[in-house]
Amino acid sequence: SGEPVFYQRLGALDLPALRAEGIALDDMLYHSIYNMEWLWAALRAGEDNAKVINVVDLAGMKLSDTRGEAMDFFKRFMKEGGAHYPERTRTILIVNVPSWFSMVWSVVSAFLPARTLAKVQIKGRAFYSALSALVADEHIPREYGGKGAWEPYDSPEERELWAHVREVNARAE
């Protein structure tokens, strides 16, 4: 349908390593907002009704990853997203959910508006059919069973974003 797709690998997020590099939750929130602003300004400029498909991969996530800072970040991100990007999400597909996820989801979902909850699909490891119903096979990464000819984090759009970031940083220096 032409919507951009964000593949977010939350199970690969290493908060202690980020903190060791001096990256705080505020930095992560800023990064997420920057990505969204770039998406709407560069990829979908002038498309006021454009939507995004979010694929949230929880592979490798541990129950302990849902406490403290991670939960704080989630709450703040949802608050900012709801305030500044209402109705910009077509679907949120949560994949590779661990066995304990339903317990956490019962808490997390309480923070989400009903209109957001209606967009969420929760899938285990067998999620390809749900994903392929939303995204053309050539835009699904090979690691998810698709035919995407790019490596994760190296799509044409991702390369364009990084070129933009390098340009902005060069001007700032």
TORTITOR-563110 format. One record per residue: residue number from 1; residue in three letters; z, x, y of N, C-alpha, C in turn. Coordinates in steps of 0.001 Angstrom, whole numbers, plus 500000, padded with zeros to 6 digits. Example, Ala and Ser with C-alpha at 12.3 -4.5 7.8 and 13.67 -1.06 7.14 Angstrom:
% TORTITOR-563110
[site 1, 'ALA', [507800, 513190, 494310], [507800, 512300, 495500], [507800, 513200, 496700]],
[site 2, 'SER', [507080, 512850, 497750], [507140, 513670, 498940], [507870, 512900, 500030]],
//
This chain:
% TORTITOR-563110
[site 1, 'SER', [500000, 500809, 498794], [500000, 500000, 500000], [500000, 500849, 501265]],
[site 2, 'GLY', [500000, 502159, 501125], [499899, 503031, 502275], [501206, 503440, 502923]],
[site 3, 'GLU', [502326, 502947, 502416], [503609, 503352, 503011], [503947, 504788, 502623]],
[site 4, 'PRO', [504598, 505513, 503535], [505105, 506832, 503165], [506205, 506680, 502124]],
[site 5, 'VAL', [506374, 507699, 501309], [507405, 507691, 500273], [508309, 508894, 500500]],
[site 6, 'PHE', [509603, 508636, 500581], [510598, 509718, 500651], [511206, 509860, 499266]],
[site 7, 'TYR', [511088, 511037, 498698], [511758, 511359, 497440], [513002, 512156, 497806]],
[site 8, 'GLN', [514157, 511582, 497539], [515421, 512221, 497886], [516173, 512556, 496603]],
[site 9, 'ARG', [516412, 513833, 496375], [517069, 514286, 495157], [518544, 514563, 495454]],
[site 10, 'LEU', [519326, 513485, 495551], [520735, 513627, 495913], [521526, 514376, 494858]],
[site 11, 'GLY', [521116, 514271, 493601], [521809, 514996, 492537], [521652, 516498, 492647]],
[site 12, 'ALA', [520673, 516953, 493412], [520453, 518390, 493602], [521165, 518910, 494853]],
[site 13, 'LEU', [521770, 518018, 495610], [522454, 518417, 496841], [523738, 519173, 496502]],
[site 14, 'ASP', [523911, 520343, 497078], [525074, 521189, 496826], [525862, 521325, 498130]],
[site 15, 'LEU', [526778, 520388, 498357], [527548, 520387, 499603], [528363, 521664, 499811]],
[site 16, 'PRO', [529039, 522195, 498781], [529773, 523449, 499010], [528860, 524599, 499454]],
[site 17, 'ALA', [527666, 524693, 498876], [526730, 525756, 499276], [526262, 525550, 500712]],
[site 18, 'LEU', [526026, 524305, 501102], [525621, 524026, 502478], [526737, 524393, 503452]],
[site 19, 'ARG', [527956, 524014, 503113], [529097, 524366, 503971], [529236, 525881, 504089]],
[site 20, 'ALA', [529022, 526607, 502980], [529123, 528072, 502998], [528081, 528687, 503930]],
[site 21, 'GLU', [526975, 527980, 504140], [525925, 528448, 505058], [526145, 527959, 506485]],
[site 22, 'GLY', [527248, 527261, 506688], [527563, 526783, 508031], [526926, 525449, 508381]],
[site 23, 'ILE', [526452, 524723, 507382], [525807, 523429, 507623], [526843, 522324, 507440]],
[site 24, 'ALA', [527092, 521588, 508501], [528092, 520520, 508488], [527422, 519163, 508269]],
[site 25, 'LEU', [528248, 518138, 508049], [527716, 516783, 507880], [526920, 516344, 509101]],
[site 26, 'ASP', [527380, 516714, 510289], [526635, 516362, 511497], [525226, 516958, 511461]],
[site 27, 'ASP', [525103, 518188, 510946], [523788, 518827, 510828], [522900, 518067, 509846]],
[site 28, 'MET', [523484, 517637, 508735], [522709, 516889, 507737], [522268, 515545, 508289]],
[site 29, 'LEU', [523140, 514904, 509042], [522787, 513625, 509648], [521664, 513824, 510658]],
[site 30, 'TYR', [521780, 514861, 511490], [520735, 515178, 512457], [519403, 515441, 511739]],
[site 31, 'HIS', [519449, 516187, 510654], [518239, 516486, 509882], [517591, 515196, 509360]],
[site 32, 'SER', [518397, 514302, 508834], [517869, 513036, 508311], [517234, 512203, 509414]],
[site 33, 'ILE', [517894, 512138, 510555], [517354, 511379, 511685], [516075, 512030, 512196]],
[site 34, 'TYR', [516050, 513354, 512263], [514853, 514085, 512698], [513673, 513748, 511791]],
[site 35, 'ASN', [513921, 513731, 510487], [512859, 513378, 509547], [512332, 511972, 509789]],
[site 36, 'MET', [513235, 511030, 510015], [512801, 509659, 510262], [512034, 509554, 511575]],
[site 37, 'GLU', [512538, 510207, 512603], [511842, 510166, 513896], [510444, 510780, 513774]],
[site 38, 'TRP', [510336, 511880, 513063], [509033, 512519, 512870], [508104, 511584, 512096]],
[site 39, 'LEU', [508635, 510946, 511072], [507830, 510015, 510280], [507215, 508946, 511173]],
[site 40, 'TRP', [508038, 508307, 511989], [507533, 507200, 512801], [506702, 507680, 513979]],
[site 41, 'ALA', [506995, 508860, 514523], [506244, 509371, 515679], [504944, 510056, 515283]],
[site 42, 'ALA', [504932, 510754, 514163], [503750, 511536, 513781], [502899, 510844, 512732]],
[site 43, 'LEU', [503523, 510380, 511664], [502736, 509798, 510576], [502348, 508348, 510819]],
[site 44, 'ARG', [503204, 507622, 511488], [502960, 506189, 511679], [503085, 505799, 513137]],
[site 45, 'ALA', [502608, 506643, 514032], [502689, 506374, 515469], [502004, 505054, 515797]],
[site 46, 'GLY', [502684, 504224, 516541], [502116, 502959, 516987], [502138, 501848, 515948]],
[site 47, 'GLU', [502603, 502133, 514758], [502669, 501102, 513715], [504072, 500511, 513706]],
[site 48, 'ASP', [504295, 499546, 514559], [505628, 498982, 514718], [506165, 498290, 513476]],
[site 49, 'ASN', [505291, 497859, 512588], [505727, 497165, 511379], [505646, 498029, 510132]],
[site 50, 'ALA', [505403, 499337, 510306], [505290, 500237, 509156], [506615, 500299, 508406]],
[site 51, 'LYS', [506527, 500485, 507115], [507700, 500555, 506243], [507638, 501834, 505419]],
[site 52, 'VAL', [508767, 502191, 504821], [508873, 503375, 503977], [509443, 502964, 502618]],
[site 53, 'ILE', [509048, 503699, 501594], [509606, 503530, 500251], [510518, 504725, 500013]],
[site 54, 'ASN', [511769, 504455, 499691], [512738, 505519, 499412], [513003, 505579, 497921]],
[site 55, 'VAL', [512762, 506752, 497329], [513099, 506990, 495933], [514301, 507926, 495951]],
[site 56, 'VAL', [515436, 507430, 495488], [516679, 508188, 495509], [517003, 508598, 494077]],
[site 57, 'ASP', [516883, 509899, 493810], [517073, 510444, 492460], [518499, 510975, 492330]],
[site 58, 'LEU', [519244, 510417, 491372], [520631, 510817, 491173], [520810, 511757, 489984]],
[site 59, 'ALA', [519713, 512263, 489413], [519822, 513175, 488272], [520706, 514357, 488626]],
[site 60, 'GLY', [521683, 514639, 487777], [522579, 515766, 487998], [523786, 515452, 488855]],
[site 61, 'MET', [523862, 514250, 489368], [524985, 513887, 490237], [526228, 513626, 489386]],
[site 62, 'LYS', [527366, 514105, 489877], [528637, 513899, 489197], [529463, 512882, 489995]],
[site 63, 'LEU', [530376, 512228, 489311], [531238, 511253, 489973], [531966, 511898, 491152]],
[site 64, 'SER', [532385, 513142, 491010], [533091, 513829, 492090], [532209, 514014, 493325]],
[site 65, 'ASP', [530885, 513945, 493153], [529965, 514074, 494288], [529969, 512841, 495193]],
[site 66, 'THR', [530639, 511789, 494789], [530620, 510547, 495564], [531866, 510376, 496427]],
[site 67, 'ARG', [532709, 511378, 496455], [533957, 511272, 497218], [533876, 512073, 498511]],
[site 68, 'GLY', [534824, 511852, 499367], [535007, 512679, 500555], [533800, 512752, 501456]],
[site 69, 'GLU', [533313, 513981, 501665], [532217, 514214, 502596], [530959, 513449, 502240]],
[site 70, 'ALA', [530647, 513386, 500963], [529421, 512697, 500547], [529479, 511222, 500939]],
[site 71, 'MET', [530612, 510591, 500712], [530759, 509180, 501072], [530743, 509016, 502591]],
[site 72, 'ASP', [531363, 509935, 503295], [531358, 509898, 504761], [529921, 509988, 505282]],
[site 73, 'PHE', [529151, 510912, 504712], [527756, 511061, 505126], [526989, 509768, 504851]],
[site 74, 'PHE', [527163, 509200, 503663], [526460, 507969, 503306], [526766, 506860, 504311]],
[site 75, 'LYS', [528028, 506664, 504638], [528413, 505608, 505576], [527777, 505838, 506948]],
[site 76, 'ARG', [527830, 507079, 507417], [527269, 507389, 508737], [525753, 507237, 508736]],
[site 77, 'PHE', [525105, 507677, 507660], [523654, 507554, 507570], [523238, 506087, 507552]],
[site 78, 'MET', [523932, 505266, 506787], [523606, 503840, 506724], [523833, 503173, 508081]],
[site 79, 'LYS', [524884, 503569, 508794], [525158, 502996, 510112], [524030, 503356, 511082]],
[site 80, 'GLU', [523630, 504634, 511107], [522551, 505068, 512002], [521226, 504411, 511623]],
[site 81, 'GLY', [520939, 504391, 510327], [519688, 503777, 509868], [519612, 502305, 510227]],
[site 82, 'GLY', [520714, 501591, 510020], [520733, 500171, 510347], [520598, 499912, 511839]],
[site 83, 'ALA', [521172, 500812, 512641], [521128, 500627, 514093], [519765, 500986, 514686]],
[site 84, 'HIS', [519106, 501995, 514141], [517891, 502509, 514775], [516594, 502236, 514013]],
[site 85, 'TYR', [516687, 501902, 512741], [515470, 501672, 511946], [515563, 500374, 511149]],
[site 86, 'PRO', [515961, 499295, 511793], [516089, 498042, 511034], [514731, 497600, 510504]],
[site 87, 'GLU', [514750, 497147, 509315], [513556, 496596, 508658], [512422, 497613, 508500]],
[site 88, 'ARG', [512722, 498892, 508473], [511700, 499918, 508256], [511567, 500294, 506784]],
[site 89, 'THR', [512415, 499742, 505925], [512389, 500066, 504502], [511717, 498950, 503717]],
[site 90, 'ARG', [510719, 499318, 502916], [510082, 498356, 502014], [510954, 498209, 500757]],
[site 91, 'THR', [511279, 499343, 500126], [512028, 499341, 498872], [512871, 500607, 498786]],
[site 92, 'ILE', [514041, 500476, 498183], [514868, 501622, 497826], [514963, 501612, 496306]],
[site 93, 'LEU', [514353, 502607, 495686], [514359, 502708, 494231], [515323, 503828, 493852]],
[site 94, 'ILE', [516443, 503467, 493246], [517446, 504452, 492837], [517209, 504739, 491364]],
[site 95, 'VAL', [516915, 506005, 491059], [516518, 506381, 489695], [517470, 507409, 489102]],
[site 96, 'ASN', [517371, 507558, 487779], [518206, 508506, 487033], [519687, 508263, 487293]],
[site 97, 'VAL', [520062, 506979, 487305], [521457, 506657, 487595], [522347, 507067, 486419]],
[site 98, 'PRO', [523466, 507719, 486720], [524397, 508114, 485671], [525186, 506908, 485155]],
[site 99, 'SER', [525858, 507085, 484048], [526584, 505975, 483406], [527679, 505399, 484295]],
[site 100, 'TRP', [528283, 506192, 485158], [529371, 505733, 486008], [528883, 505052, 487296]],
[site 101, 'PHE', [527584, 505007, 487512], [527044, 504558, 488790], [527434, 503124, 489151]],
[site 102, 'SER', [527493, 502227, 488188], [527792, 500816, 488511], [529158, 500676, 489175]],
[site 103, 'MET', [530109, 501522, 488780], [531438, 501479, 489388], [531349, 501882, 490869]],
[site 104, 'VAL', [530622, 502954, 491162], [530476, 503424, 492539], [529628, 502437, 493345]],
[site 105, 'TRP', [528588, 501895, 492722], [527704, 500970, 493418], [528463, 499733, 493883]],
[site 106, 'SER', [529442, 499285, 493115], [530207, 498108, 493534], [530938, 498375, 494851]],
[site 107, 'VAL', [531338, 499631, 495095], [531985, 499992, 496357], [530935, 500206, 497449]],
[site 108, 'VAL', [529916, 501006, 497136], [528892, 501364, 498114], [528146, 500129, 498614]],
[site 109, 'SER', [527804, 499245, 497726], [527010, 498073, 498115], [527751, 497172, 499097]],
[site 110, 'ALA', [529070, 497276, 499129], [529856, 496483, 500087], [529555, 496882, 501533]],
[site 111, 'PHE', [529040, 498107, 501730], [528728, 498581, 503081], [527318, 498194, 503524]],
[site 112, 'LEU', [526551, 497617, 502634], [525146, 497342, 502936], [524923, 495881, 503291]],
[site 113, 'PRO', [524089, 495626, 504278], [523755, 494237, 504609], [522956, 493586, 503472]],
[site 114, 'ALA', [523024, 492291, 503382], [522330, 491560, 502319], [520829, 491841, 502335]],
[site 115, 'ARG', [520235, 491969, 503516], [518785, 492223, 503594], [518430, 493591, 503009]],
[site 116, 'THR', [519359, 494555, 503103], [519133, 495872, 502496], [519322, 495784, 500987]],
[site 117, 'LEU', [520375, 495134, 500547], [520626, 494989, 499106], [519447, 494347, 498384]],
[site 118, 'ALA', [518778, 493415, 499051], [517629, 492741, 498439], [516467, 493698, 498187]],
[site 119, 'LYS', [516464, 494843, 498851], [515374, 495816, 498715], [515657, 496876, 497659]],
[site 120, 'VAL', [516865, 496883, 497112], [517284, 497935, 496192], [516922, 497576, 494753]],
[site 121, 'GLN', [516336, 498553, 494064], [516107, 498473, 492617], [516835, 499653, 491989]],
[site 122, 'ILE', [517646, 499393, 490978], [518404, 500455, 490316], [517833, 500625, 488915]],
[site 123, 'LYS', [517425, 501860, 488622], [516812, 502171, 487333], [517488, 503383, 486715]],
[site 124, 'GLY', [517478, 503438, 485419], [518011, 504606, 484712], [516959, 505687, 484645]],
[site 125, 'ARG', [516782, 506237, 483463], [515797, 507309, 483289], [514386, 506760, 483078]],
[site 126, 'ALA', [514291, 505509, 482663], [512982, 504880, 482436], [512603, 504105, 483696]],
[site 127, 'PHE', [512118, 504821, 484687], [511838, 504192, 485980], [510368, 504253, 486360]],
[site 128, 'TYR', [509532, 504895, 485553], [508145, 505111, 485953], [507414, 503800, 486246]],
[site 129, 'SER', [507599, 502776, 485428], [506850, 501530, 485670], [507240, 500900, 487001]],
[site 130, 'ALA', [508523, 500967, 487362], [508952, 500430, 488659], [508365, 501257, 489797]],
[site 131, 'LEU', [508337, 502576, 489626], [507793, 503454, 490658], [506289, 503270, 490792]],
[site 132, 'SER', [505587, 503192, 489665], [504128, 503065, 489729], [503686, 501700, 490245]],
[site 133, 'ALA', [504570, 500710, 490213], [504251, 499413, 490814], [504270, 499503, 492343]],
[site 134, 'LEU', [504934, 500531, 492881], [505063, 500710, 494327], [504155, 501799, 494886]],
[site 135, 'VAL', [503891, 502832, 494062], [503242, 504042, 494539], [502074, 504392, 493619]],
[site 136, 'ALA', [500922, 504726, 494209], [499766, 505142, 493414], [500110, 506404, 492621]],
[site 137, 'ASP', [499588, 506496, 491424], [499903, 507578, 490499], [499678, 508966, 491096]],
[site 138, 'GLU', [498656, 509121, 491929], [498389, 510434, 492526], [499414, 510818, 493596]],
[site 139, 'HIS', [500276, 509867, 493976], [501331, 510152, 494956], [502714, 510206, 494313]],
[site 140, 'ILE', [502734, 510153, 492994], [503986, 510292, 492246], [504030, 511721, 491708]],
[site 141, 'PRO', [505100, 512458, 491991], [505186, 513842, 491492], [505087, 513899, 489963]],
[site 142, 'ARG', [504526, 514976, 489479], [504399, 515161, 488023], [505750, 515087, 487329]],
[site 143, 'GLU', [506794, 515600, 487981], [508122, 515571, 487360], [508620, 514146, 487126]],
[site 144, 'TYR', [507992, 513164, 487795], [508339, 511760, 487603], [507297, 511019, 486769]],
[site 145, 'GLY', [506376, 511750, 486179], [505374, 511149, 485312], [504060, 510822, 485991]],
[site 146, 'GLY', [503923, 511157, 487273], [502699, 510854, 488004], [501693, 511987, 487946]],
[site 147, 'LYS', [500691, 511878, 488785], [499618, 512874, 488831], [499574, 513597, 490169]],
[site 148, 'GLY', [500687, 513579, 490903], [500756, 514269, 492192], [500356, 515727, 492027]],
[site 149, 'ALA', [499384, 516154, 492810], [498843, 517510, 492682], [499602, 518505, 493536]],
[site 150, 'TRP', [500795, 518170, 493960], [501599, 519041, 494803], [502961, 519192, 494159]],
[site 151, 'GLU', [503596, 520269, 494503], [504949, 520509, 494009], [505933, 519733, 494884]],
[site 152, 'PRO', [507117, 519409, 494351], [508110, 518747, 495205], [508363, 519568, 496459]],
[site 153, 'TYR', [508513, 518899, 497558], [508754, 519492, 498871], [507538, 520262, 499397]],
[site 154, 'ASP', [506372, 520003, 498833], [505172, 520715, 499289], [503978, 519768, 499392]],
[site 155, 'SER', [504228, 518544, 499777], [503123, 517606, 499983], [502441, 517954, 501307]],
[site 156, 'PRO', [501238, 517454, 501537], [500587, 517704, 502840], [501457, 517257, 504011]],
[site 157, 'GLU', [502143, 516137, 503854], [503005, 515640, 504932], [504199, 516562, 505148]],
[site 158, 'GLU', [504737, 517064, 504055], [505875, 517986, 504162], [505449, 519272, 504867]],
[site 159, 'ARG', [504279, 519783, 504536], [503765, 520993, 505207], [503541, 520725, 506699]],
[site 160, 'GLU', [503047, 519522, 507022], [502842, 519160, 508432], [504171, 519104, 509182]],
[site 161, 'LEU', [505190, 518548, 508548], [506514, 518492, 509161], [507039, 519901, 509416]],
[site 162, 'TRP', [506930, 520788, 508439], [507438, 522151, 508610], [506672, 522894, 509698]],
[site 163, 'ALA', [505381, 522664, 509800], [504598, 523287, 510882], [505105, 522787, 512234]],
[site 164, 'HIS', [505400, 521504, 512324], [505948, 520921, 513545], [507306, 521555, 513886]],
[site 165, 'VAL', [508169, 521703, 512893], [509487, 522290, 513122], [509352, 523737, 513601]],
[site 166, 'ARG', [508456, 524503, 512980], [508247, 525891, 513418], [507766, 525940, 514867]],
[site 167, 'GLU', [506867, 525020, 515231], [506351, 524968, 516600], [507454, 524630, 517600]],
[site 168, 'VAL', [508265, 523640, 517267], [509358, 523252, 518157], [510357, 524402, 518296]],
[site 169, 'ASN', [510685, 525052, 517195], [511635, 526166, 517248], [511066, 527335, 518057]],
[site 170, 'ALA', [509784, 527612, 517926], [509152, 528703, 518679], [509225, 528401, 520177]],
[site 171, 'ARG', [508982, 527143, 520556], [509069, 526772, 521976], [510491, 526893, 522501]],
[site 172, 'ALA', [511469, 526589, 521630], [512866, 526642, 522042], [513345, 528085, 522247]],
[site 173, 'GLU', [512733, 529013, 521530], [513124, 530418, 521660], [512560, 530972, 522936]],
//
